[in-house]
Amino acid sequence: MRYRRVYLESFGYTLPEEVVTTDELERWLAPAYQRLRLPEGRLELMTGIRERRFYPPGTRPGEISIESGRRAIAAAGIDPAEIGALVHGSVCRDYLEPATACGVHHALGLSGDCLIYDVSNACLGILSGMVQVANMIELGQIRAGLIVGTEDGRSLVETTVARLNNDQSIDRRGVKAYVASLTIGSASVGVVLCDEALSRERHRLLGGAVVANTEGHSLCQSEGLETFMRTDSEQLMLNGVETGRRTFEPFLREVGWSRGDITKTICHQVGVAHRKLLFETLGLDEALDYSTFETLGNTGAAALPTTMALAAEAGRFAKGDRVAMLGIGSGINCQMLGVEW
């Protein structure tokens, strides 16, 4: 997976206004905490997540994706008519049918020649869409593409809280399967990729590597945001980091870097324990990383690209930086991409 003519041109993100702190979330869980005699502060101590955000009840993901896509296109300064592909890559979408990308395409006024579809790949959906769009640009099929997605964890978190408070059969051991659901937040992001001739920013996407370790496909399963997500958090973390280890050396070879060449990193935003173990396993310094899980929680497919957008906005990247995008998603899949800033 090597690219010579693909550039990461811009981001556009939209964050919810409503903030729910972990302290407040634990107050919602007071009946369960009292029944199971759980200590307050446990959730933040375990995850490092202080707060997360939610969109208003009833918000459709596509509504927010439209705004994020509009912002990404405006930041790129590219004529919308040049957008040859639109991929909607979040877990959350408006309907099973049609593709959420259809409504986003219509609202953005993109060309009828634009290839549009949804991609579902857990926390890697937007990164998977980036690879597909990059392939089309490299082949000369399109000049630019938009990848967008919106994750809203409100329903999942509220449903999980109700279950823990009301289901008397759940004991202290059983709570573990629901902890990951309580880390979920909300965010929306759009990414524009384009060819060399259209690029002004010159952030070159060099390529990357992927590894599928599907023996762990049952470690995190969700039947839908209105039901529950059951996760073996500890084993998912261990298997995910091991999958990252298996991906890292092929990734370095594909982009032509050594470990020491990496100057900045953005990894999937799960929590403090995941990041610590991942960086220890890969032999990387955590100081290279920029994180948002502390204030946004785990925002699924939007997590890594939103964090990269915020890092860029904060001036985290300098010209010539070699930025490693270290994505891991349940299933288990790992996808790592390299950008020369």
Solvent accessible surface area in square Angstrom, and as a share of the most:
residue,aa,sasa,rsa
1,M,68,0.30
2,R,159,0.58
3,Y,7,0.03
4,R,192,0.70
5,R,95,0.35
6,V,0,0.00
7,Y,15,0.06
8,L,1,0.01
9,E,5,0.02
10,S,10,0.06
11,F,28,0.12
12,G,5,0.05
13,Y,49,0.19
14,T,18,0.11
15,L,43,0.21
16,P,4,0.02
17,E,167,0.75
18,E,73,0.33
19,V,59,0.34
20,V,3,0.01
21,T,50,0.29
22,T,1,0.00
23,D,81,0.42
24,E,53,0.24
25,L,0,0.00
26,E,12,0.05
27,R,159,0.58
28,W,82,0.29
29,L,1,0.01
30,A,33,0.26
31,P,69,0.43
32,A,2,0.02
33,Y,23,0.09
34,Q,137,0.61
35,R,77,0.28
36,L,16,0.08
37,R,207,0.75
38,L,19,0.09
39,P,74,0.47
40,E,155,0.69
41,G,32,0.30
42,R,79,0.29
43,L,6,0.03
44,E,57,0.26
45,L,154,0.77
46,M,86,0.38
47,T,14,0.08
48,G,20,0.20
49,I,1,0.01
50,R,120,0.44
51,E,40,0.18
52,R,1,0.00
53,R,63,0.23
54,F,1,0.00
55,Y,5,0.02
56,P,86,0.54
57,P,105,0.66
58,G,78,0.75
59,T,29,0.17
60,R,105,0.38
61,P,16,0.10
62,G,4,0.04
63,E,96,0.43
64,I,27,0.14
65,S,0,0.00
66,I,34,0.17
67,E,55,0.25
68,S,0,0.00
69,G,0,0.00
70,R,111,0.41
71,R,109,0.40
72,A,0,0.00
73,I,15,0.07
74,A,77,0.60
75,A,56,0.43
76,A,2,0.01
77,G,51,0.49
78,I,13,0.07
79,D,85,0.44
80,P,55,0.35
81,A,70,0.54
82,E,53,0.24
83,I,1,0.01
84,G,16,0.16
85,A,0,0.00
86,L,0,0.00
87,V,0,0.00
88,H,1,0.01
89,G,0,0.00
90,S,2,0.01
91,V,68,0.39
92,C,12,0.07
93,R,85,0.31
94,D,31,0.16
95,Y,111,0.42
96,L,167,0.83
97,E,149,0.67
98,P,75,0.47
99,A,31,0.24
100,T,5,0.03
101,A,0,0.00
102,C,50,0.30
103,G,42,0.41
104,V,1,0.00
105,H,30,0.14
106,H,153,0.68
107,A,42,0.33
108,L,24,0.12
109,G,59,0.57
110,L,12,0.06
111,S,34,0.22
112,G,79,0.76
113,D,138,0.72
114,C,12,0.07
115,L,92,0.46
116,I,50,0.25
117,Y,59,0.23
118,D,38,0.20
119,V,19,0.11
120,S,80,0.52
121,N,44,0.23
122,A,27,0.21
123,C,28,0.17
124,L,3,0.02
125,G,0,0.00
126,I,0,0.00
127,L,1,0.01
128,S,16,0.10
129,G,0,0.00
130,M,0,0.00
131,V,20,0.11
132,Q,68,0.30
133,V,0,0.00
134,A,0,0.00
135,N,61,0.31
136,M,22,0.10
137,I,0,0.00
138,E,44,0.20
139,L,130,0.65
140,G,43,0.41
141,Q,121,0.54
142,I,25,0.13
143,R,96,0.35
144,A,0,0.00
145,G,0,0.00
146,L,0,0.00
147,I,0,0.00
148,V,0,0.00
149,G,0,0.00
150,T,1,0.00
151,E,9,0.04
152,D,21,0.11
153,G,1,0.01
154,R,26,0.10
155,S,37,0.24
156,L,5,0.03
157,V,0,0.00
158,E,74,0.33
159,T,30,0.18
160,T,0,0.00
161,V,13,0.07
162,A,46,0.36
163,R,62,0.23
164,L,5,0.02
165,N,25,0.13
166,N,110,0.56
167,D,33,0.17
168,Q,125,0.56
169,S,96,0.62
170,I,14,0.07
171,D,81,0.42
172,R,118,0.43
173,R,196,0.72
174,G,28,0.27
175,V,17,0.10
176,K,131,0.56
177,A,34,0.26
178,Y,13,0.05
179,V,20,0.12
180,A,21,0.16
181,S,0,0.00
182,L,7,0.03
183,T,9,0.05
184,I,24,0.12
185,G,0,0.00
186,S,0,0.00
187,A,0,0.00
188,S,0,0.00
189,V,0,0.00
190,G,0,0.00
191,V,0,0.00
192,V,0,0.00
193,L,0,0.00
194,C,0,0.00
195,D,7,0.04
196,E,83,0.37
197,A,85,0.66
198,L,38,0.19
199,S,11,0.07
200,R,152,0.55
201,E,84,0.37
202,R,100,0.37
203,H,23,0.10
204,R,71,0.26
205,L,0,0.00
206,L,18,0.09
207,G,0,0.00
208,G,0,0.00
209,A,10,0.08
210,V,86,0.49
211,V,27,0.16
212,A,67,0.52
213,N,19,0.10
214,T,80,0.46
215,E,161,0.72
216,G,3,0.02
217,H,110,0.49
218,S,67,0.43
219,L,29,0.14
220,C,26,0.15
221,Q,98,0.44
222,S,60,0.39
223,E,147,0.66
224,G,30,0.28
225,L,52,0.26
226,E,132,0.59
227,T,52,0.30
228,F,39,0.16
229,M,25,0.11
230,R,107,0.39
231,T,4,0.03
232,D,72,0.37
233,S,43,0.28
234,E,121,0.54
235,Q,73,0.32
236,L,38,0.19
237,M,48,0.21
238,L,78,0.39
239,N,36,0.18
240,G,3,0.03
241,V,5,0.03
242,E,66,0.30
243,T,0,0.00
244,G,0,0.00
245,R,115,0.42
246,R,104,0.38
247,T,0,0.00
248,F,3,0.01
249,E,78,0.35
250,P,37,0.23
251,F,0,0.00
252,L,9,0.05
253,R,160,0.58
254,E,45,0.20
255,V,15,0.09
256,G,62,0.59
257,W,22,0.08
258,S,62,0.40
259,R,93,0.34
260,G,72,0.69
261,D,47,0.24
262,I,7,0.03
263,T,49,0.28
264,K,35,0.15
265,T,1,0.00
266,I,0,0.00
267,C,1,0.01
268,H,11,0.05
269,Q,1,0.01
270,V,51,0.29
271,G,6,0.06
272,V,61,0.35
273,A,49,0.38
274,H,12,0.05
275,R,38,0.14
276,K,106,0.45
277,L,51,0.25
278,L,0,0.00
279,F,3,0.01
280,E,105,0.47
281,T,50,0.29
282,L,2,0.01
283,G,49,0.47
284,L,17,0.09
285,D,88,0.46
286,E,62,0.28
287,A,74,0.58
288,L,43,0.22
289,D,12,0.06
290,Y,59,0.23
291,S,26,0.17
292,T,12,0.07
293,F,6,0.03
294,E,40,0.18
295,T,47,0.27
296,L,8,0.04
297,G,1,0.01
298,N,18,0.09
299,T,3,0.01
300,G,11,0.11
301,A,0,0.00
302,A,0,0.00
303,A,2,0.02
304,L,4,0.02
305,P,1,0.00
306,T,1,0.00
307,T,0,0.00
308,M,0,0.00
309,A,4,0.03
310,L,31,0.15
311,A,0,0.00
312,A,34,0.26
313,E,121,0.54
314,A,70,0.54
315,G,57,0.54
316,R,73,0.27
317,F,19,0.08
318,A,61,0.47
319,K,190,0.81
320,G,41,0.39
321,D,14,0.07
322,R,83,0.30
323,V,0,0.00
324,A,0,0.00
325,M,0,0.00
326,L,0,0.00
327,G,1,0.01
328,I,12,0.06
329,G,4,0.04
330,S,29,0.19
331,G,18,0.17
332,I,1,0.00
333,N,35,0.18
334,C,1,0.01
335,Q,8,0.03
336,M,0,0.00
337,L,0,0.00
338,G,0,0.00
339,V,0,0.00
340,E,68,0.30
341,W,37,0.13
